[in-house]
Amino acid sequence: MARGLTGIVFAAVLIAGAGAALAQTPAAHDETPQQNVKASQQYQQLLCSNPKFRQTRIDKECGPLQGSQFYDSCVASFNCDKQPSDANWRQAPPSETIK
């Protein structure tokens, strides 16, 4: 009995140690801010040009919200008609600027 319990404790220690080591290891895919922006643009382009991809993303991200007050807002967030332009997406709307 003690031998079996020792094996279980040893396995648990090994698993916990491996998890801690993985948490300290840098991600395999660290990207620069520029790479992140490019990837976001590519995702947005795919989302807006491929209806099947768009519907799959809506189902995955909004599906759990069906029947809640948040579902319609979630689906609306996938609207491709009103995307911010590259030139001014970081600027506050005129109503929010301080004069």
Phi, psi and omega in degrees: 000314181296324180296318179295318179294321178298319179296319179294316179297317180298317179297319180296320178295318179297316180295316180297319178295321179294320178297318179294321179294319179294324180294333181269348180280133178298150180301146181292337184235069174281131180237152179284163176303322179295319178294322178296317179298316180297316179296321178295319178295319179295319177298314181298320180296316179295318180301320184271347182253349183234098183302325180293317178298316180300314181295322178298317179293320177299314180300317183290316186272328184257340183310312180297344182268355183306135181089354179256171179290348184266347186301310183299321178294322179297312180298319179297333180292347177264010180293123182266353182289329185238067178270143179295143178282156180299329187289324188229017185293339180269352182275143176288151176298153182307326181292344183252003180273147181271134181248000000 
